[in-house]
Amino acid sequence: MRRSWIKYVLSAIAFATLFQNFMLYILLYRQQSTNKARTVFLCGPQDRLQTVQTVSEKVGFSPSNDMETADLVWGLECSWNYIFSKMKNMGSHQRLNKIPGFNVIVQKAKLSTRGYPFMPKSFHVPKDSQALKSYMKANPKKLFLTKHPNHHSVSLVNALDLGQWEGYDLLIQELLHPPYLVAGHKFDLTMYVLVTSVNPLRVYTNKKMMLRFCTKLYKEFEVNPYSSPLDSYVVHDHHFSHAEWIPELRNFTSLQFAHHEALAAYIRSRGGDPDALYERMKQMVLEVILDSLHGLRKASKEFPNAGNSSFFQLSRWDFMVGQDLQPFLIEANGSPHMSSHNDKNIIRCSRYLFDAFHLLDLGSLGGDALARERDFVTTVELMIGSEPCQTCFNACHLRRCRLCFQCISSHMLNTLSTAYIENQNKGTYERLFPLTRAREHWSKVGQHNKHLTESDVQLQDWFNGMCKQDQDFC
């Protein structure tokens, strides 16, 4: 009897050891299969993607040669048709730095001819040739820029040059005149805008705007536009003067003022209101995105396996400023150039990218390709208005009850987890939409905008409710 009992104990110990070894094997296998390095596929000219590659590696991505299986795909001057052919079956865990349909915003000819009052008058010829002739005839002293719709070639024309552009596919845009000058130089302000989702819509702007100055002093328009250098009127992407080089701003930049802060100090010293200027620029951005929202959502449906947060877009919006401090949107660049021959620009762009990766929950979590910071958000952190929710068990149709735990959908809970992390990880970005409390008076882009859906309104209500509990959400 005693020997049988000892045999039973030994068998139990052996089985427990075997089971422990088996579970250890399973654990090691799962670690090997899931703790693989996340991968990034860079599509485009590699020399222009160097900053993206450096930052992506620093946050835990390894280069990949396979677009279809990469965890992150970053395209720069990469054909959309090629991306679509490779990524149309992308999974919800994959991320792509292009929002389907965003070309209606970033293609010059599509955006500038939509008739916005805050954009210079523009014509896409030959389609708009007759309208252009009529406008030039009525405004013979105006100066115009010709832009090729798909690249950065720019030249000057006036009403005397009507015959030179006939038959060409060109965008002809009125030159902003007179501009606001700093030390006699024309400049543009560039704002980086990050759209993290279009359904529901979430938009962020980077607070650190950049200044780029024309390399030549601005000259008044003459009858012959070629008598003045193009560099007096146009800021080139790869050939411009930095704010640090402008004597009137050097007192501020030498004290490490950010570009937009240096300009703000300069404007205030001359009695202007830079805060109103910057807020109007942001309102323009949001107005354009909201006008495009229906098309963006429709285009995203071409990727049936992707999630609402699979697509994002980091774009650069270029503004010029009129003499009366009124901003004008010039264009939006969907693939902003992040590399530069200037070390300070590389540092700035690296910061834009790093904070974008962090906000997008793309930072490394131990190298696990599937791990996301949002996975550690608890439902308790997402709930608002706990006391009113006690009366919502049979009233989920009421607006005040839609975000209560007993009424909220699993899809919206997932959205709130993502939005929660974005809010925590904003870094140098600020939320533009859903509207912050300081911007709730923006009537044109408010909750009753015709392009907003139930989920957009619900997310706005959530941010408003969280704001009452935590100032970080305001």
Secondary structure as GFF3:
##gff-version 3
##sequence-region A 1 474
A	DSSP	alpha_helix	2	34	.	.	.	ID=ss1
A	DSSP	beta_strand	38	43	.	.	.	ID=ss2
A	DSSP	three_ten_helix	46	49	.	.	.	ID=ss3
A	DSSP	alpha_helix	50	58	.	.	.	ID=ss4
A	DSSP	beta_strand	61	63	.	.	.	ID=ss5
A	DSSP	beta_strand	72	75	.	.	.	ID=ss6
A	DSSP	alpha_helix	80	87	.	.	.	ID=ss7
A	DSSP	beta_strand	95	96	.	.	.	ID=ss8
A	DSSP	alpha_helix	103	106	.	.	.	ID=ss9
A	DSSP	alpha_helix	108	112	.	.	.	ID=ss10
A	DSSP	beta_strand	122	125	.	.	.	ID=ss11
A	DSSP	alpha_helix	129	138	.	.	.	ID=ss12
A	DSSP	beta_strand	144	147	.	.	.	ID=ss13
A	DSSP	beta_strand	154	157	.	.	.	ID=ss14
A	DSSP	three_ten_helix	159	164	.	.	.	ID=ss15
A	DSSP	beta_strand	170	174	.	.	.	ID=ss16
A	DSSP	beta_strand	187	198	.	.	.	ID=ss17
A	DSSP	beta_strand	201	206	.	.	.	ID=ss18
A	DSSP	beta_strand	210	213	.	.	.	ID=ss19
A	DSSP	three_ten_helix	225	227	.	.	.	ID=ss20
A	DSSP	three_ten_helix	230	232	.	.	.	ID=ss21
A	DSSP	beta_strand	241	242	.	.	.	ID=ss22
A	DSSP	three_ten_helix	243	245	.	.	.	ID=ss23
A	DSSP	alpha_helix	247	253	.	.	.	ID=ss24
A	DSSP	alpha_helix	259	269	.	.	.	ID=ss25
A	DSSP	alpha_helix	274	300	.	.	.	ID=ss26
A	DSSP	beta_strand	313	321	.	.	.	ID=ss27
A	DSSP	beta_strand	327	333	.	.	.	ID=ss28
A	DSSP	alpha_helix	343	359	.	.	.	ID=ss29
A	DSSP	three_ten_helix	373	376	.	.	.	ID=ss30
A	DSSP	alpha_helix	379	382	.	.	.	ID=ss31
A	DSSP	three_ten_helix	388	391	.	.	.	ID=ss32
A	DSSP	three_ten_helix	399	401	.	.	.	ID=ss33
A	DSSP	alpha_helix	410	424	.	.	.	ID=ss34
A	DSSP	beta_strand	429	433	.	.	.	ID=ss35
A	DSSP	three_ten_helix	437	439	.	.	.	ID=ss36
A	DSSP	three_ten_helix	443	445	.	.	.	ID=ss37
A	DSSP	alpha_helix	454	469	.	.	.	ID=ss38
A	DSSP	three_ten_helix	471	473	.	.	.	ID=ss39
###
